[in-house]
Amino acid sequence: MIITNIFGGLGNQMFQYALGRHLAEKNNTELKLDLSAFKDYKFRKYELGSFNIIEKFAHPEEINQLSIIPTGRVDKFLRKVLKKPIKRPKSYIKENISGGFNSKVLDLQDNIYLEGYWQSEKYFIGIEHLIRKEFSFKLPATGKNKEILESILNTNSVSLHVRRGDYITNPTVNAVHGVCSLDYYMECIDYIENKINDPQFYIFSDDMAWVKSNLKISSQVYYVDHNTIDNGIEDMRLMSNCKHNILANSSFSWWGAWLNPNPNKTVLTPKKWFNTTYDSKDLIPERWIKL
């Protein structure tokens, strides 16, 4: 059994599932998801259920078996009241704090618990066909999303993702991520307009007011602003069906581009993904263009 801790937004959840699924496949065992993080984390919700994944949830007993060394009542009291650190067994695998791809993780065997972001396709590229199949959408697009999807499929569509939100308002998050500059987006737009014939831009953002005030695009533009955070999966569907992609420094638009099936797609991504020393060299595939 492989248990992976699922937390964060949709893009993070997809990375976490993908590594767990790869290790489960290699070890001919089952993958189970630990959703306990969402009990206290109210800003995000579990979203993988909208995909055709193998969805099995770990029981608390299974989680404890692999992630916490059982201790006596006195030790339990010390941990709770005196806030002593919890002991972890060898089966508990936590990503290195500096990030980056660690090839040794792919050698792990059965009965482990995974905690981390695991942001590199190298963790699952060996089962790319399975990941693409399981990250297909359970339900068809409806209503306005269906109309936009039809337009996306019949134009030289380009998704453009502007992530601001907590990247701006939360000082801790801002210190880690920062935001992509206006110059970056204008350089991407110029690149696409010089390479793609008659591009049509589909804008996805959590700050559409900023986009409309600052991004000047001469080509045709459609602002996808009707989906809320509760159905962000629909933005993922639309983004992944665009023929080309312009990314923010966000795992959400990373997956939108990665799921894009166009063999001739152009994917533009920021050179600088983090404000910190967190290792991002294996996060961006070499075939994508860094600006």
C-alpha positions in Angstrom: 0.0 0.0 0.0 1.2 3.5 -0.9 -0.5 6.4 1.0 0.0 9.9 -0.3 -0.9 13.0 1.7 -3.2 15.2 -0.4 -3.2 18.9 0.3 -3.1 22.4 -1.3 -4.8 23.4 -4.5 -5.7 21.2 -7.5 -2.3 21.4 -9.1 -0.5 20.3 -6.0 -3.0 17.5 -5.5 -2.3 16.3 -9.0 1.4 16.1 -8.5 0.9 14.2 -5.2 -1.4 11.7 -6.8 0.9 11.2 -9.9 3.9 10.2 -7.8 1.8 7.9 -5.6 0.2 6.3 -8.6 3.6 5.7 -10.2 5.0 4.0 -7.1 1.8 1.9 -6.7 2.1 0.8 -10.3 5.8 -0.1 -10.0 5.2 -2.1 -6.8 2.0 -3.7 -8.0 0.1 -2.4 -5.0 -2.7 -0.1 -4.3 -2.6 3.7 -3.8 -4.7 5.3 -1.1 -5.2 9.0 -0.5 -4.9 10.8 2.9 -7.4 13.7 3.0 -6.9 14.6 6.7 -5.2 17.9 5.8 -8.5 19.3 4.6 -10.1 19.0 8.1 -8.2 22.1 9.3 -7.3 23.7 6.0 -10.5 25.6 4.9 -9.0 27.6 2.0 -8.9 24.6 -0.4 -10.9 21.4 -0.9 -10.2 18.0 -2.3 -10.7 18.2 -6.1 -9.3 15.0 -7.7 -12.7 13.4 -7.6 -13.6 15.2 -10.8 -11.0 13.0 -12.7 -11.2 9.4 -13.6 -8.6 8.5 -11.0 -8.4 5.3 -9.0 -9.9 6.8 -5.9 -9.4 5.0 -2.6 -9.1 6.7 0.7 -6.8 5.7 3.6 -8.3 4.9 7.0 -6.8 6.6 10.0 -5.4 3.3 11.2 -3.6 2.8 7.9 -2.2 6.4 8.0 -1.0 5.9 11.6 0.6 2.6 10.8 2.9 4.1 8.1 3.4 7.7 9.3 3.6 7.6 13.1 5.5 5.3 15.4 3.0 4.0 18.1 4.0 5.2 21.6 2.7 4.8 25.1 0.2 7.1 26.9 3.0 9.2 28.5 4.6 9.9 25.2 1.2 10.8 23.7 0.6 13.3 26.6 4.1 14.9 26.0 3.4 15.3 22.3 0.0 16.9 22.9 0.7 19.1 25.9 4.4 19.8 25.7 4.5 19.8 21.9 7.3 17.3 21.6 8.1 16.2 18.1 6.3 13.2 16.7 8.5 10.2 15.9 8.4 9.0 12.3 9.1 5.5 11.1 11.2 4.7 8.0 8.0 4.2 6.0 7.3 8.0 6.3 8.8 9.7 3.3 8.9 13.5 3.3 10.2 15.6 0.4 13.4 17.4 1.0 12.8 21.0 2.1 14.8 22.3 -0.8 12.6 20.5 -3.3 13.9 19.3 -6.7 13.7 15.8 -8.3 15.1 13.0 -6.2 15.5 9.9 -8.3 15.9 7.7 -5.2 12.2 8.3 -4.4 11.3 6.2 -7.5 13.2 3.2 -5.9 10.9 3.2 -2.9 9.0 0.0 -2.3 5.6 -1.0 -0.8 4.1 0.2 2.4 5.2 3.9 2.5 3.5 7.2 3.3 4.4 10.2 1.1 4.3 13.8 2.1 5.4 16.6 -0.2 4.8 18.6 -3.4 6.8 16.4 -5.8 6.6 19.0 -8.5 8.4 17.4 -11.5 7.1 15.2 -14.3 10.1 13.0 -13.7 8.2 11.5 -10.8 5.6 10.0 -13.1 6.7 10.3 -16.8 7.2 6.5 -16.8 3.5 6.1 -16.7 2.5 9.2 -18.7 -0.2 7.2 -20.6 -1.9 6.3 -17.3 -1.7 9.7 -15.8 -3.2 11.3 -18.9 -6.0 8.7 -18.9 -6.8 9.1 -15.2 -6.6 12.9 -15.3 -9.4 12.9 -17.9 -12.6 14.5 -16.8 -15.5 12.4 -15.5 -18.3 14.6 -16.7 -18.7 16.6 -20.0 -18.6 20.3 -20.1 -22.0 22.0 -19.9 -23.5 25.5 -20.4 -21.1 28.3 -20.8 -18.1 26.1 -20.4 -19.3 23.9 -23.3 -19.7 27.0 -25.5 -16.2 28.2 -24.6 -14.7 24.8 -25.1 -16.2 24.6 -28.6 -14.6 27.9 -29.5 -11.3 26.8 -28.0 -11.2 23.7 -30.1 -12.0 25.6 -33.3 -9.5 28.5 -33.0 -5.8 29.0 -32.6 -6.5 29.2 -28.9 -3.9 30.3 -26.3 -4.5 30.0 -22.6 -3.0 32.8 -20.5 -3.0 32.4 -16.7 -2.4 35.3 -14.3 -2.1 34.2 -10.7 -2.3 36.9 -8.1 -4.8 36.5 -5.2 -2.9 35.1 -2.2 0.4 35.6 -4.1 -0.3 39.3 -3.4 -2.3 39.4 -0.3 -0.5 36.8 1.8 3.0 38.0 2.8 4.2 34.4 3.5 3.0 33.1 0.2 4.3 36.2 -1.6 7.7 35.6 -0.1 7.8 32.1 -1.6 6.2 32.7 -5.0 6.1 36.4 -5.9 4.1 37.2 -9.0 5.0 37.2 -12.7 5.7 40.7 -14.0 3.7 42.6 -16.5 6.8 42.6 -18.7 6.8 38.8 -18.7 3.2 38.6 -19.9 3.7 41.2 -22.6 6.8 39.3 -23.8 4.8 36.1 -24.0 2.0 37.8 -25.9 4.4 39.3 -28.3 6.1 35.9 -28.8 2.7 34.2 -29.6 1.5 37.0 -31.9 4.7 36.7 -33.9 4.6 32.9 -34.2 0.9 31.9 -34.2 -1.4 32.9 -37.0 -4.5 34.6 -35.8 -4.2 33.6 -32.1 -7.2 33.9 -29.7 -6.3 34.5 -26.1 -8.3 32.9 -23.3 -7.5 34.6 -20.0 -7.8 32.8 -16.7 -7.1 34.8 -13.5 -8.1 35.3 -9.9 -7.7 39.1 -10.5 -9.4 39.9 -13.7 -9.7 43.5 -12.9 -5.9 43.8 -12.9 -5.7 41.9 -16.1 -8.2 44.1 -17.9 -6.4 47.3 -16.7 -2.9 46.2 -17.5 -2.7 43.6 -20.3 -3.0 45.2 -23.7 -3.6 42.6 -26.4 -4.2 43.4 -30.0 -5.5 39.9 -30.8 -8.9 38.7 -29.9 -9.3 38.1 -26.2 -11.9 36.2 -24.1 -11.9 36.7 -20.4 -12.9 33.4 -18.7 -14.4 34.9 -15.5 -17.5 32.9 -14.8 -16.0 29.9 -13.0 -15.5 30.3 -9.2 -12.9 28.6 -7.0 -15.5 25.9 -6.3 -15.5 24.7 -9.9 -11.9 25.6 -10.9 -11.8 22.2 -12.4 -13.7 23.7 -15.4 -10.9 26.2 -15.9 -8.5 23.4 -15.9 -10.5 21.6 -18.6 -10.6 24.8 -20.8 -7.0 25.6 -20.3 -5.8 22.1 -21.2 -7.8 22.1 -24.4 -6.2 25.3 -25.7 -3.7 24.7 -28.5 -1.0 26.8 -26.7 -0.3 27.9 -23.2 1.2 30.9 -21.3 1.8 30.0 -17.7 1.9 31.8 -14.4 4.3 30.4 -11.8 1.5 28.2 -10.7 1.0 24.4 -10.6 -2.5 24.9 -11.8 -1.5 26.3 -15.2 1.5 23.9 -15.2 -1.0 21.0 -15.4 -3.2 22.9 -17.8 -0.2 23.0 -20.2 1.0 19.4 -19.5 -2.5 17.9 -20.2 -2.7 19.8 -23.5 -2.6 17.0 -26.1 -1.5 19.2 -29.0 1.8 17.7 -30.2 2.8 21.1 -31.7 1.9 23.2 -28.7 3.9 26.2 -27.6 4.2 26.5 -23.9 5.7 29.6 -22.4 6.7 29.7 -18.7 8.5 32.1 -16.4 12.3 31.5 -15.9 11.9 32.3 -12.2 9.3 30.2 -10.6 10.0 30.9 -6.9 11.3 33.9 -4.9 13.2 31.4 -2.6 16.1 29.0 -3.2 13.5 26.1 -3.6 14.9 24.0 -6.5 12.7 24.4 -9.6 15.1 23.2 -12.3 13.2 19.9 -12.7 9.8 21.5 -12.4 9.8 23.0 -15.9 10.1 20.5 -18.8 13.0 21.2 -21.1 10.7 21.3 -24.1 8.9 24.3 -22.7 10.1 27.9 -23.4 11.3 30.0 -20.5 10.9 33.8 -20.8 
